[in-house]
């Protein structure tokens, strides 16, 4: 009888223990996935993307990227500032409509009006910088984001002024100051600045004012440099190295988008030249931006300093 009672008691203890036990399951908290912005949203988060040509790398180049100072991605339309003439005003600061684009994940497909189709891998480097990588050429372009109201168009203009000189077929002399010692440059009525040779090659002509720009005879050729003036970002030194004839040195001042002023230091004479035959850089011809290291490699330094 005591054995039965002991057995029954053991059963009841087990039942009591079981009824009092509640299993507690600790689940991992539900973590909502972070919603990253799409590539399309990222590209439109800045109105202007400055093409930092000094940080580009790879084999070869892509024409429309190598010409652009800035690119913009607006609702499927690609814009670019290829010219310094009118920059900040042209296309409300966006520049020219040069093509279309589409995005998929982090792939950017561009259909340029002239250069054709290119597909880039896009890598976000930080909050303001992205890399456009073109696998076919192992080529990278670094873009830096800005809004139009905080982008320094003037600084861009003067940092790249040697390209501005190439944006007209020719520059025609319109003014010679009465002050100054007569010198050989008094006879030069047209200047032309061409891409190549680092900062570039130039030609000059003594044809009379008013000559059609397509029939100008170029009397002299040479190379030119544009150098900074310490402490004054808006003034430059221009050196014209005439083949076999020596150098001419000037202070270069930009009056407006179509007029430059050259102060000839040796004679004390001031000249003004007006651009004729504006060249809109949208096609495959004309200037290609070079990094400073490439310019230094190609350029024959002719400055007097």
ZADO-1210 file (C-alpha; in nm, 4 decimals, padded with zeros to 6 digits):
<atoms>
<atom x="00.0000" y="00.0000" z="00.0000" code="UNK" pos="1"/>
<atom x="00.2838" y="00.2393" z="00.0804" code="UNK" pos="2"/>
<atom x="00.4454" y="00.1447" z="-00.2505" code="UNK" pos="3"/>
<atom x="00.1263" y="00.2373" z="-00.4405" code="UNK" pos="4"/>
<atom x="00.0948" y="00.5670" z="-00.2532" code="UNK" pos="5"/>
<atom x="00.4581" y="00.6497" z="-00.3303" code="UNK" pos="6"/>
<atom x="00.4040" y="00.5730" z="-00.6991" code="UNK" pos="7"/>
<atom x="00.0894" y="00.7838" z="-00.7174" code="UNK" pos="8"/>
<atom x="00.2689" y="01.0696" z="-00.5413" code="UNK" pos="9"/>
<atom x="00.5534" y="01.0582" z="-00.7882" code="UNK" pos="10"/>
<atom x="00.3132" y="01.0722" z="-01.0815" code="UNK" pos="11"/>
<atom x="00.1275" y="01.3694" z="-00.9318" code="UNK" pos="12"/>
<atom x="00.4599" y="01.5527" z="-00.8699" code="UNK" pos="13"/>
<atom x="00.5596" y="01.5057" z="-01.2300" code="UNK" pos="14"/>
<atom x="00.2213" y="01.6324" z="-01.3491" code="UNK" pos="15"/>
<atom x="00.2376" y="01.9336" z="-01.1182" code="UNK" pos="16"/>
<atom x="00.5876" y="02.0226" z="-01.2361" code="UNK" pos="17"/>
<atom x="00.4830" y="01.9920" z="-01.6007" code="UNK" pos="18"/>
<atom x="00.1741" y="02.2096" z="-01.5564" code="UNK" pos="19"/>
<atom x="00.3789" y="02.4850" z="-01.3886" code="UNK" pos="20"/>
<atom x="00.6542" y="02.4972" z="-01.6560" code="UNK" pos="21"/>
<atom x="00.6098" y="02.7493" z="-01.9386" code="UNK" pos="22"/>
<atom x="00.8619" y="02.7458" z="-02.2218" code="UNK" pos="23"/>
<atom x="00.9945" y="03.0911" z="-02.2977" code="UNK" pos="24"/>
<atom x="01.1228" y="03.1379" z="-02.6512" code="UNK" pos="25"/>
<atom x="01.3440" y="03.4443" z="-02.7066" code="UNK" pos="26"/>
<atom x="01.3248" y="03.5404" z="-03.0735" code="UNK" pos="27"/>
<atom x="01.5693" y="03.7635" z="-03.2543" code="UNK" pos="28"/>
<atom x="01.4227" y="04.1119" z="-03.3050" code="UNK" pos="29"/>
<atom x="01.2867" y="04.1805" z="-03.6511" code="UNK" pos="30"/>
<atom x="01.5289" y="04.4116" z="-03.8301" code="UNK" pos="31"/>
<atom x="01.3791" y="04.6058" z="-04.1152" code="UNK" pos="32"/>
<atom x="01.6122" y="04.6059" z="-04.4144" code="UNK" pos="33"/>
<atom x="01.7835" y="04.9395" z="-04.4783" code="UNK" pos="34"/>
<atom x="01.6268" y="05.0941" z="-04.7843" code="UNK" pos="35"/>
<atom x="01.9187" y="05.2279" z="-04.9897" code="UNK" pos="36"/>
<atom x="01.8482" y="05.4821" z="-05.2608" code="UNK" pos="37"/>
<atom x="01.8286" y="05.3624" z="-05.6171" code="UNK" pos="38"/>
<atom x="02.0967" y="05.4577" z="-05.8683" code="UNK" pos="39"/>
<atom x="01.8492" y="05.6881" z="-06.0397" code="UNK" pos="40"/>
<atom x="01.7847" y="05.8705" z="-05.7116" code="UNK" pos="41"/>
<atom x="02.1564" y="05.8892" z="-05.6380" code="UNK" pos="42"/>
<atom x="02.2355" y="06.0417" z="-05.9780" code="UNK" pos="43"/>
<atom x="01.9641" y="06.3046" z="-05.9334" code="UNK" pos="44"/>
<atom x="02.0601" y="06.3872" z="-05.5753" code="UNK" pos="45"/>
<atom x="02.3073" y="06.6406" z="-05.7183" code="UNK" pos="46"/>
<atom x="02.2262" y="06.8767" z="-06.0033" code="UNK" pos="47"/>
<atom x="02.5837" y="06.8830" z="-06.1354" code="UNK" pos="48"/>
<atom x="02.8527" y="06.6173" z="-06.1339" code="UNK" pos="49"/>
<atom x="03.1987" y="06.7658" z="-06.1900" code="UNK" pos="50"/>
<atom x="03.4160" y="06.5332" z="-06.3997" code="UNK" pos="51"/>
<atom x="03.7440" y="06.5263" z="-06.2057" code="UNK" pos="52"/>
<atom x="03.9654" y="06.4535" z="-06.5031" code="UNK" pos="53"/>
<atom x="04.2782" y="06.4531" z="-06.2868" code="UNK" pos="54"/>
<atom x="04.1538" y="06.1375" z="-06.1152" code="UNK" pos="55"/>
<atom x="04.0483" y="05.9487" z="-06.4269" code="UNK" pos="56"/>
<atom x="04.2388" y="05.6310" z="-06.5073" code="UNK" pos="57"/>
<atom x="04.2448" y="05.3512" z="-06.7599" code="UNK" pos="58"/>
<atom x="04.3226" y="05.2699" z="-07.1190" code="UNK" pos="59"/>
<atom x="04.1975" y="05.5268" z="-07.3678" code="UNK" pos="60"/>
<atom x="03.9022" y="05.7570" z="-07.3150" code="UNK" pos="61"/>
<atom x="03.5315" y="05.8032" z="-07.3818" code="UNK" pos="62"/>
<atom x="03.4846" y="06.1142" z="-07.6011" code="UNK" pos="63"/>
<atom x="03.1768" y="06.2642" z="-07.4355" code="UNK" pos="64"/>
<atom x="03.3225" y="06.2136" z="-07.0871" code="UNK" pos="65"/>
<atom x="03.6613" y="06.3532" z="-07.1857" code="UNK" pos="66"/>
<atom x="03.5014" y="06.6723" z="-07.3201" code="UNK" pos="67"/>
<atom x="03.2660" y="06.7373" z="-07.0280" code="UNK" pos="68"/>
<atom x="03.3428" y="06.9680" z="-06.7380" code="UNK" pos="69"/>
<atom x="03.0154" y="06.8642" z="-06.5734" code="UNK" pos="70"/>
<atom x="02.7399" y="06.6136" z="-06.6475" code="UNK" pos="71"/>
<atom x="02.3847" y="06.6067" z="-06.5146" code="UNK" pos="72"/>
<atom x="02.1233" y="06.3315" z="-06.4977" code="UNK" pos="73"/>
<atom x="01.7696" y="06.4682" z="-06.5136" code="UNK" pos="74"/>
<atom x="01.4729" y="06.2335" z="-06.5612" code="UNK" pos="75"/>
<atom x="01.6409" y="06.0179" z="-06.8233" code="UNK" pos="76"/>
<atom x="01.8122" y="06.3053" z="-07.0081" code="UNK" pos="77"/>
<atom x="02.1907" y="06.3486" z="-06.9971" code="UNK" pos="78"/>
<atom x="02.3237" y="06.7061" z="-06.9950" code="UNK" pos="79"/>
<atom x="02.6844" y="06.8239" z="-07.0206" code="UNK" pos="80"/>
<atom x="02.8816" y="07.1469" z="-06.9922" code="UNK" pos="81"/>
<atom x="03.1411" y="07.0964" z="-07.2653" code="UNK" pos="82"/>
<atom x="03.2179" y="07.4638" z="-07.3277" code="UNK" pos="83"/>
<atom x="03.3438" y="07.7352" z="-07.0972" code="UNK" pos="84"/>
<atom x="03.1797" y="08.0039" z="-07.3094" code="UNK" pos="85"/>
<atom x="02.8457" y="08.0725" z="-07.1443" code="UNK" pos="86"/>
<atom x="02.8988" y="07.8215" z="-06.8641" code="UNK" pos="87"/>
<atom x="02.6551" y="07.8795" z="-06.5813" code="UNK" pos="88"/>
<atom x="02.3981" y="08.0277" z="-06.8195" code="UNK" pos="89"/>
<atom x="02.3731" y="07.7695" z="-07.0959" code="UNK" pos="90"/>
<atom x="02.0833" y="07.5345" z="-07.0290" code="UNK" pos="91"/>
<atom x="02.0161" y="07.7047" z="-06.6931" code="UNK" pos="92"/>
<atom x="02.3588" y="07.5867" z="-06.5784" code="UNK" pos="93"/>
<atom x="02.3150" y="07.2251" z="-06.6935" code="UNK" pos="94"/>
<atom x="02.4651" y="07.2833" z="-07.0376" code="UNK" pos="95"/>
<atom x="02.3577" y="07.0918" z="-07.3477" code="UNK" pos="96"/>
<atom x="02.1175" y="06.8010" z="-07.3850" code="UNK" pos="97"/>
<atom x="02.3607" y="06.5381" z="-07.5193" code="UNK" pos="98"/>
<atom x="02.1735" y="06.2088" z="-07.4875" code="UNK" pos="99"/>
<atom x="01.9688" y="05.9723" z="-07.2747" code="UNK" pos="100"/>
<atom x="02.0406" y="05.7379" z="-06.9851" code="UNK" pos="101"/>
<atom x="01.8808" y="05.4479" z="-06.8002" code="UNK" pos="102"/>
<atom x="01.9684" y="05.2638" z="-06.4790" code="UNK" pos="103"/>
<atom x="01.9377" y="04.9052" z="-06.3596" code="UNK" pos="104"/>
<atom x="02.0631" y="04.8189" z="-06.0115" code="UNK" pos="105"/>
<atom x="02.4002" y="04.9961" z="-06.0195" code="UNK" pos="106"/>
<atom x="02.4463" y="04.9850" z="-06.3945" code="UNK" pos="107"/>
<atom x="02.4267" y="05.3124" z="-06.5895" code="UNK" pos="108"/>
<atom x="02.3489" y="05.2875" z="-06.9603" code="UNK" pos="109"/>
<atom x="02.4158" y="05.6014" z="-07.1655" code="UNK" pos="110"/>
<atom x="02.3081" y="05.6608" z="-07.5225" code="UNK" pos="111"/>
<atom x="02.5009" y="05.9649" z="-07.6416" code="UNK" pos="112"/>
<atom x="02.3635" y="06.1532" z="-07.9414" code="UNK" pos="113"/>
<atom x="02.6919" y="06.1227" z="-08.1324" code="UNK" pos="114"/>
<atom x="02.9294" y="05.8886" z="-07.9480" code="UNK" pos="115"/>
<atom x="02.6779" y="05.6052" z="-07.9150" code="UNK" pos="116"/>
<atom x="02.6067" y="05.3551" z="-07.6372" code="UNK" pos="117"/>
<atom x="02.8156" y="05.2985" z="-07.3233" code="UNK" pos="118"/>
<atom x="02.7405" y="05.0927" z="-07.0121" code="UNK" pos="119"/>
<atom x="02.9061" y="05.1806" z="-06.6795" code="UNK" pos="120"/>
<atom x="02.9301" y="05.0141" z="-06.3420" code="UNK" pos="121"/>
<atom x="02.8630" y="05.2807" z="-06.0782" code="UNK" pos="122"/>
<atom x="03.0307" y="05.2762" z="-05.7369" code="UNK" pos="123"/>
<atom x="02.9404" y="05.5242" z="-05.4649" code="UNK" pos="124"/>
<atom x="03.2661" y="05.6359" z="-05.3017" code="UNK" pos="125"/>
<atom x="03.1175" y="05.8676" z="-05.0387" code="UNK" pos="126"/>
<atom x="02.8287" y="06.1098" z="-04.9970" code="UNK" pos="127"/>
<atom x="02.9496" y="06.3336" z="-05.2812" code="UNK" pos="128"/>
<atom x="03.1584" y="06.1163" z="-05.5095" code="UNK" pos="129"/>
<atom x="03.0840" y="05.8336" z="-05.7485" code="UNK" pos="130"/>
<atom x="03.2953" y="05.6320" z="-05.9884" code="UNK" pos="131"/>
<atom x="03.1823" y="05.5479" z="-06.3400" code="UNK" pos="132"/>
<atom x="03.3707" y="05.2338" z="-06.4433" code="UNK" pos="133"/>
<atom x="03.3792" y="05.1191" z="-06.8060" code="UNK" pos="134"/>
<atom x="03.4996" y="04.7562" z="-06.8042" code="UNK" pos="135"/>
<atom x="03.5844" y="04.7348" z="-07.1750" code="UNK" pos="136"/>
<atom x="03.8744" y="04.9795" z="-07.1298" code="UNK" pos="137"/>
<atom x="03.9324" y="04.9304" z="-06.7567" code="UNK" pos="138"/>
<atom x="03.8485" y="05.3002" z="-06.7450" code="UNK" pos="139"/>
<atom x="03.7284" y="05.5028" z="-06.4467" code="UNK" pos="140"/>
<atom x="03.5891" y="05.8553" z="-06.4205" code="UNK" pos="141"/>
<atom x="03.5414" y="06.0162" z="-06.0777" code="UNK" pos="142"/>
<atom x="03.2431" y="06.2521" z="-06.0467" code="UNK" pos="143"/>
<atom x="03.1938" y="06.5006" z="-05.7626" code="UNK" pos="144"/>
<atom x="02.8417" y="06.6205" z="-05.6835" code="UNK" pos="145"/>
<atom x="02.7289" y="06.9834" z="-05.6546" code="UNK" pos="146"/>
<atom x="02.4099" y="07.1846" z="-05.6628" code="UNK" pos="147"/>
<atom x="02.3982" y="07.4672" z="-05.9131" code="UNK" pos="148"/>
<atom x="02.3739" y="07.7340" z="-05.6445" code="UNK" pos="149"/>
<atom x="02.6994" y="07.6276" z="-05.4756" code="UNK" pos="150"/>
<atom x="02.9069" y="07.5421" z="-05.7819" code="UNK" pos="151"/>
<atom x="03.1844" y="07.7919" z="-05.8599" code="UNK" pos="152"/>
<atom x="03.1500" y="07.8367" z="-06.2350" code="UNK" pos="153"/>
<atom x="03.4036" y="08.1231" z="-06.2321" code="UNK" pos="154"/>
<atom x="03.6740" y="07.9104" z="-06.0688" code="UNK" pos="155"/>
<atom x="03.6143" y="07.6356" z="-06.3232" code="UNK" pos="156"/>
<atom x="03.6422" y="07.8885" z="-06.6056" code="UNK" pos="157"/>
<atom x="03.9744" y="08.0371" z="-06.4972" code="UNK" pos="158"/>
<atom x="04.1298" y="07.7034" z="-06.4015" code="UNK" pos="159"/>
<atom x="04.0701" y="07.5830" z="-06.7591" code="UNK" pos="160"/>
<atom x="04.1118" y="07.9046" z="-06.9536" code="UNK" pos="161"/>
<atom x="04.3478" y="07.7461" z="-07.2095" code="UNK" pos="162"/>
<atom x="04.0445" y="07.5462" z="-07.3313" code="UNK" pos="163"/>
<atom x="03.8377" y="07.8665" z="-07.3538" code="UNK" pos="164"/>
<atom x="04.0889" y="08.0054" z="-07.6051" code="UNK" pos="165"/>
<atom x="04.0158" y="07.7048" z="-07.8288" code="UNK" pos="166"/>
<atom x="03.6399" y="07.7680" z="-07.8397" code="UNK" pos="167"/>
<atom x="03.6548" y="08.0087" z="-08.1338" code="UNK" pos="168"/>
<atom x="03.7873" y="07.9458" z="-08.4834" code="UNK" pos="169"/>
<atom x="03.9888" y="08.2649" z="-08.4492" code="UNK" pos="170"/>
<atom x="04.0358" y="08.5757" z="-08.2357" code="UNK" pos="171"/>
<atom x="04.0333" y="08.9030" z="-08.4315" code="UNK" pos="172"/>
<atom x="04.2114" y="09.2120" z="-08.3029" code="UNK" pos="173"/>
<atom x="03.9644" y="09.4931" z="-08.2397" code="UNK" pos="174"/>
<atom x="04.1692" y="09.7425" z="-08.0386" code="UNK" pos="175"/>
<atom x="04.5280" y="09.8591" z="-07.9965" code="UNK" pos="176"/>
<atom x="04.5994" y="10.1147" z="-07.7253" code="UNK" pos="177"/>
<atom x="04.7670" y="10.4414" z="-07.8275" code="UNK" pos="178"/>
<atom x="05.0058" y="10.3913" z="-07.5368" code="UNK" pos="179"/>
<atom x="05.3002" y="10.1617" z="-07.5928" code="UNK" pos="180"/>
<atom x="05.6161" y="10.1251" z="-07.7989" code="UNK" pos="181"/>
<atom x="05.5626" y="10.0115" z="-08.1610" code="UNK" pos="182"/>
<atom x="05.6535" y="09.6445" z="-08.1954" code="UNK" pos="183"/>
<atom x="05.6124" y="09.3504" z="-08.4331" code="UNK" pos="184"/>
<atom x="05.2992" y="09.2223" z="-08.2622" code="UNK" pos="185"/>
<atom x="05.1194" y="09.5395" z="-08.3739" code="UNK" pos="186"/>
<atom x="05.0939" y="09.3710" z="-08.7147" code="UNK" pos="187"/>
<atom x="04.9166" y="09.0569" z="-08.5899" code="UNK" pos="188"/>
<atom x="04.5420" y="09.0806" z="-08.6533" code="UNK" pos="189"/>
<atom x="04.4273" y="08.7222" z="-08.5954" code="UNK" pos="190"/>
<atom x="04.5170" y="08.4522" z="-08.3424" code="UNK" pos="191"/>
<atom x="04.4048" y="08.0905" z="-08.3441" code="UNK" pos="192"/>
<atom x="04.4503" y="07.8482" z="-08.0532" code="UNK" pos="193"/>
<atom x="04.4425" y="07.4787" z="-08.1342" code="UNK" pos="194"/>
<atom x="04.4209" y="07.1625" z="-07.9196" code="UNK" pos="195"/>
<atom x="04.7352" y="06.9568" z="-07.8748" code="UNK" pos="196"/>
<atom x="05.0881" y="06.9926" z="-07.7525" code="UNK" pos="197"/>
<atom x="04.9912" y="07.0213" z="-07.3875" code="UNK" pos="198"/>
<atom x="04.8313" y="07.3624" z="-07.3615" code="UNK" pos="199"/>
<atom x="04.8171" y="07.3788" z="-07.7369" code="UNK" pos="200"/>
<atom x="04.9495" y="07.5145" z="-08.0633" code="UNK" pos="201"/>
<atom x="04.8672" y="07.8549" z="-08.2054" code="UNK" pos="202"/>
<atom x="04.8733" y="08.0389" z="-08.5362" code="UNK" pos="203"/>
<atom x="04.8750" y="08.4084" z="-08.6157" code="UNK" pos="204"/>
<atom x="04.7933" y="08.6119" z="-08.9236" code="UNK" pos="205"/>
<atom x="04.8556" y="08.9629" z="-09.0524" code="UNK" pos="206"/>
<atom x="04.5549" y="08.9539" z="-09.2853" code="UNK" pos="207"/>
<atom x="04.3508" y="09.2761" z="-09.2701" code="UNK" pos="208"/>
<atom x="04.0648" y="09.3068" z="-09.0255" code="UNK" pos="209"/>
<atom x="03.7357" y="09.1821" z="-09.1661" code="UNK" pos="210"/>
<atom x="03.8928" y="08.8899" z="-09.3543" code="UNK" pos="211"/>
<atom x="03.6578" y="08.5907" z="-09.3759" code="UNK" pos="212"/>
<atom x="03.7624" y="08.3413" z="-09.1101" code="UNK" pos="213"/>
<atom x="03.7609" y="08.0595" z="-09.3682" code="UNK" pos="214"/>
<atom x="04.0154" y="08.2323" z="-09.5934" code="UNK" pos="215"/>
<atom x="04.2681" y="08.3574" z="-09.3377" code="UNK" pos="216"/>
<atom x="04.6307" y="08.2931" z="-09.4324" code="UNK" pos="217"/>
<atom x="04.8300" y="08.1937" z="-09.1246" code="UNK" pos="218"/>
<atom x="05.1708" y="08.3601" z="-09.1401" code="UNK" pos="219"/>
<atom x="05.3205" y="08.2164" z="-08.8234" code="UNK" pos="220"/>
<atom x="05.2808" y="07.9105" z="-08.6009" code="UNK" pos="221"/>
<atom x="05.4091" y="07.8105" z="-08.2594" code="UNK" pos="222"/>
<atom x="05.3031" y="07.6833" z="-07.9194" code="UNK" pos="223"/>
<atom x="05.1397" y="07.8670" z="-07.6339" code="UNK" pos="224"/>
<atom x="05.1253" y="07.8374" z="-07.2567" code="UNK" pos="225"/>
<atom x="04.8828" y="07.9843" z="-07.0077" code="UNK" pos="226"/>
<atom x="05.0271" y="08.0232" z="-06.6575" code="UNK" pos="227"/>
<atom x="04.8791" y="08.1337" z="-06.3262" code="UNK" pos="228"/>
<atom x="04.9548" y="08.4728" z="-06.1738" code="UNK" pos="229"/>
<atom x="05.0329" y="08.4178" z="-05.8039" code="UNK" pos="230"/>
<atom x="04.7697" y="08.5747" z="-05.5814" code="UNK" pos="231"/>
<atom x="04.5295" y="08.6613" z="-05.8644" code="UNK" pos="232"/>
<atom x="04.3139" y="08.3724" z="-05.9928" code="UNK" pos="233"/>
<atom x="04.1478" y="08.5970" z="-06.2527" code="UNK" pos="234"/>
<atom x="04.4657" y="08.7075" z="-06.4293" code="UNK" pos="235"/>
<atom x="04.6887" y="08.4800" z="-06.6381" code="UNK" pos="236"/>
<atom x="05.0176" y="08.4945" z="-06.8218" code="UNK" pos="237"/>
<atom x="05.0032" y="08.4047" z="-07.1917" code="UNK" pos="238"/>
<atom x="05.3245" y="08.3121" z="-07.3709" code="UNK" pos="239"/>
<atom x="05.3337" y="08.2804" z="-07.7489" code="UNK" pos="240"/>
<atom x="05.6397" y="08.0923" z="-07.8677" code="UNK" pos="241"/>
<atom x="05.6805" y="08.1773" z="-08.2356" code="UNK" pos="242"/>
<atom x="05.8811" y="07.9185" z="-08.4255" code="UNK" pos="243"/>
<atom x="06.2262" y="08.0653" z="-08.4900" code="UNK" pos="244"/>
<atom x="06.1091" y="08.4168" z="-08.3965" code="UNK" pos="245"/>
<atom x="06.1273" y="08.4145" z="-08.0179" code="UNK" pos="246"/>
<atom x="05.8594" y="08.4591" z="-07.7554" code="UNK" pos="247"/>
<atom x="05.5947" y="08.7209" z="-07.6852" code="UNK" pos="248"/>
<atom x="05.4699" y="08.7626" z="-07.3265" code="UNK" pos="249"/>
<atom x="05.1321" y="08.9012" z="-07.2216" code="UNK" pos="250"/>
<atom x="04.9038" y="08.9429" z="-06.9256" code="UNK" pos="251"/>
<atom x="04.5759" y="08.7789" z="-07.0275" code="UNK" pos="252"/>
<atom x="04.2489" y="08.9218" z="-06.9012" code="UNK" pos="253"/>
<atom x="03.9016" y="08.7969" z="-06.9957" code="UNK" pos="254"/>
<atom x="03.6603" y="09.0841" z="-07.0544" code="UNK" pos="255"/>
<atom x="03.3594" y="08.8662" z="-07.1342" code="UNK" pos="256"/>
<atom x="03.2749" y="08.5353" z="-07.3033" code="UNK" pos="257"/>
<atom x="03.3800" y="08.6731" z="-07.6422" code="UNK" pos="258"/>
<atom x="03.6532" y="08.9272" z="-07.5667" code="UNK" pos="259"/>
<atom x="04.0066" y="08.8926" z="-07.4278" code="UNK" pos="260"/>
<atom x="04.2594" y="09.1609" z="-07.3452" code="UNK" pos="261"/>
<atom x="04.6343" y="09.1125" z="-07.3870" code="UNK" pos="262"/>
<atom x="04.8794" y="09.3469" z="-07.2186" code="UNK" pos="263"/>
<atom x="05.2176" y="09.3265" z="-07.3924" code="UNK" pos="264"/>
<atom x="05.4652" y="09.3724" z="-07.1122" code="UNK" pos="265"/>
<atom x="05.7678" y="09.4559" z="-07.3283" code="UNK" pos="266"/>
<atom x="05.6056" y="09.7427" z="-07.5188" code="UNK" pos="267"/>
<atom x="05.3380" y="09.8490" z="-07.2694" code="UNK" pos="268"/>
<atom x="05.0674" y="09.8076" z="-07.5360" code="UNK" pos="269"/>
<atom x="04.7192" y="09.6711" z="-07.4670" code="UNK" pos="270"/>
<atom x="04.5316" y="09.4723" z="-07.7326" code="UNK" pos="271"/>
<atom x="04.1773" y="09.3416" z="-07.7446" code="UNK" pos="272"/>
<atom x="04.0672" y="09.0412" z="-07.9487" code="UNK" pos="273"/>
<atom x="03.7135" y="08.9249" z="-08.0200" code="UNK" pos="274"/>
<atom x="03.6248" y="08.5607" z="-08.0767" code="UNK" pos="275"/>
<atom x="03.4807" y="08.4671" z="-08.4172" code="UNK" pos="276"/>
<atom x="03.3334" y="08.1336" z="-08.5194" code="UNK" pos="277"/>
<atom x="03.2139" y="07.9832" z="-08.1902" code="UNK" pos="278"/>
<atom x="03.2807" y="07.6067" z="-08.1706" code="UNK" pos="279"/>
<atom x="03.0231" y="07.4095" z="-07.9758" code="UNK" pos="280"/>
<atom x="03.1938" y="07.0977" z="-07.8421" code="UNK" pos="281"/>
<atom x="02.9346" y="06.8270" z="-07.8795" code="UNK" pos="282"/>
<atom x="03.0846" y="06.6294" z="-08.1668" code="UNK" pos="283"/>
<atom x="03.3898" y="06.4055" z="-08.1765" code="UNK" pos="284"/>
<atom x="03.6168" y="06.6816" z="-08.3017" code="UNK" pos="285"/>
<atom x="03.7930" y="06.9498" z="-08.1018" code="UNK" pos="286"/>
<atom x="03.9322" y="06.9645" z="-07.7526" code="UNK" pos="287"/>
<atom x="03.9679" y="06.6729" z="-07.5167" code="UNK" pos="288"/>
<atom x="04.0364" y="06.7537" z="-07.1541" code="UNK" pos="289"/>
<atom x="04.3671" y="06.6246" z="-07.0247" code="UNK" pos="290"/>
<atom x="04.4773" y="06.5694" z="-06.6677" code="UNK" pos="291"/>
<atom x="04.7432" y="06.8030" z="-06.5319" code="UNK" pos="292"/>
<atom x="04.9922" y="06.5170" z="-06.5325" code="UNK" pos="293"/>
<atom x="04.9229" y="06.4508" z="-06.9025" code="UNK" pos="294"/>
<atom x="04.9592" y="06.8197" z="-06.9850" code="UNK" pos="295"/>
<atom x="05.2900" y="06.8337" z="-06.7974" code="UNK" pos="296"/>
<atom x="05.4182" y="06.5337" z="-06.9936" code="UNK" pos="297"/>
<atom x="05.3224" y="06.6816" z="-07.3312" code="UNK" pos="298"/>
<atom x="05.3914" y="07.0480" z="-07.2714" code="UNK" pos="299"/>
<atom x="05.7128" y="07.2174" z="-07.3765" code="UNK" pos="300"/>
<atom x="05.7519" y="07.4734" z="-07.0997" code="UNK" pos="301"/>
<atom x="05.8071" y="07.8130" z="-07.2581" code="UNK" pos="302"/>
<atom x="05.7283" y="08.0429" z="-06.9694" code="UNK" pos="303"/>
<atom x="05.9843" y="08.3081" z="-06.8862" code="UNK" pos="304"/>
<atom x="05.9609" y="08.2247" z="-06.5152" code="UNK" pos="305"/>
</atoms>
